[in-house]
Amino acid sequence: MIELKGKPVADFIYQQIETKLEKWSEHKWARPHLTVILVGADPASQVYVQHKQKACEKLGFKSTLIQLPDSISEKDLTEKLQYLNNDPSVDAILMQLPLPAHLPTKKMSDLIAANKDADALTSSSLGLLVTAQQMVASCTPSGIMEILKFYGLDVAHKNVLVIGRSLIVGFPLFHLLNQKNATVTLAHSKTQNLKLLIKEFDFVFVAIGKAQYFKASDFKKGAVVIDVGMHRLESGLVGDVQAEGAVGHLSALTPVPGGVGPTTIALLMSNTFKLAEKSRMAPS
Ligand code: GUN
């Protein structure tokens, strides 16, 4: 079984960005600038945001963290986002999710200007994805596509299953796989007989959000399994899939931690770079 580690994939993406950045000094362009908004003090979100800032530092990007109180009103957050949309020094905006329950996530995300939408989460970015015209797509699914490419796993002509239809993972992944000519089935919380269904597929992308929900033996023998889950248990970090029993049954599996996670951050850097480059190249 191949362990589909994310770090070499992420390193490859960072190298590509660094090579492209060398050209920027010839133009004397300002380095890319990512602004991250963190509302409240969710401990997991704080850790994710730190990783994103470290990745910016590593590449020499400018990063700004805007920490806002849990109690912020919809109006104040709206004004903050509008201010950042209009700030020409900001290339990319990421609003860390989840937001506190009193804030409408989709409405708030949709306020981010399309040309600064690092997460590709706005309705306009998703519309471009559905019509295969996207310049950037959501970071986790894009990172998964890079894992497949890096390890030479071709989904064209394959029947593949995506489990989970969130706007940040399952839904964009469905479209990215479709663009690569896979025949994609999208399963979700209302799908019946999921454990019977998964036995049919050579590729399964699991974003069900339940710790160790599937056993390796639940999948077809020889399947490639991409585990998007990330859960903090007392025993440590685990995914949606139990790794035990995978060797000898699956042909490939992403480890948790160290699989999809590192590529998500690398794709955030890549998206930030692309948005910044487009803005530098635009006639002023
Ligand atoms: N929370 C967990 N993962 C993500 C992500 O990729 N983007 C945003 N905005 N929030 C998240």
Boltz pocket constraint, residues with backbone or C-beta under 6 A from the ligand:
constraints:
  - pocket:
      binder: B
      contacts: [[A, 48], [A, 94], [A, 95], [A, 96], [A, 97], [A, 98], [A, 119], [A, 139], [A, 140], [A, 168], [A, 264]]
      max_distance: 6.0
